[in-house]
Amino acid sequence: MRLKPLTADTYTDILTSKILPIIGEIYADALCRQDVLDWVTWAENTKTNHNKTYADATVKGWWRVVCLLVRDLAADFELPDPTVRVRSPATHIYDRCEKGTLSHDELGSLLDAVEQFYPQRYAEVTMLAYTGIRAGELYALHWTDIDSTRQCMTIRHSISAGQITDTKTHAAREVYLPSPLPDILESHRRSMMAEQHPGLATGLVFPSDKGTIRDGGSLRKALNCVAEYAQIDQRVTPQVLRRTFNTLLLAAGADRIVL
């Protein structure tokens, strides 16, 4: 199975923190339905660092990884599948997505911390936060895709496995650039020109330090550090910023069709 880097990171995080500590010491041929039921009970009752029950969507996300792991294991070694007839965990909390979005204040604190500690990555993170585009689309963006006069950009491509490919929907689309993005992008471009960045020749808006294509995982270290500084009690990824954009727009009253 081929996974995108961010998806692989998410699965790894769930595996190491939510699966292996609970059932990881049980041999594959000894894992039974009751063990899986016990894990479901644990998932429904475990708490966040703020002593809150996790949202329903969050625990169901863990469950998908459990099923993927255990069912593949059973198939590979011709063992009974212990997830058969086991219902997924449910917490019945649907109004919170504590592992998926940031609040308005958290997003502000995060951007302030990026500007302070990683100013060279500030334009990237702000673009993700203010437009909701995918990280792969961000790193495939060329300066010719930016229309400062109309204050918009055209998303034509994405990055997958280090290669520029079509977008997820295989169609181009225009995305509005709200203030202060045009000014931030102009400042970013001036900085690249002043230092004669190796990526200028490629035309990429956000090339790597060597001028090559970046991938979504390149922001991992910076986001982890600033999230800790901003006291954000969750792992922040470009996908979290994308969901935050959508959630905050809806909270502000934006029509779902417009979104």
Sequence and secondary structure as in RCSB ss.txt:
>XXXX:A:sequence
MRLKPLTADTYTDILTSKILPIIGEIYADALCRQDVLDWVTWAENTKTNHNKTYADATVKGWWRVVCLLVRDLAA
DFELPDPTVRVRSPATHIYDRCEKGTLSHDELGSLLDAVEQFYPQRYAEVTMLAYTGIRAGELYALHWTDIDSTR
QCMTIRHSISAGQITDTKTHAAREVYLPSPLPDILESHRRSMMAEQHPGLATGLVFPSDKGTIRDGGSLRKALNC
VAEYAQIDQRVTPQVLRRTFNTLLLAAGADRIVL
>XXXX:A:secstr
    HHHHHHHHHHIIIIIHHHHTTS GGG  HHHHHHHHHHHHH B TTS B  HHHHHHHHHHHHHHHHHHHH
HTT   TTTT         S  TTT   HHHHHHHHHHHHHH GGGHHHHHHHHHH   HHHHHT BGGGEETTT
TEEEE EEEETTEEEE TTSS EEEE  TTHHHHHHHHHHHHHHTT GGGGGTBSS  TTSS   GGGGHHHHHH
HHHHTT SS   HHHHHHHHHHHHHHTT  TTT 
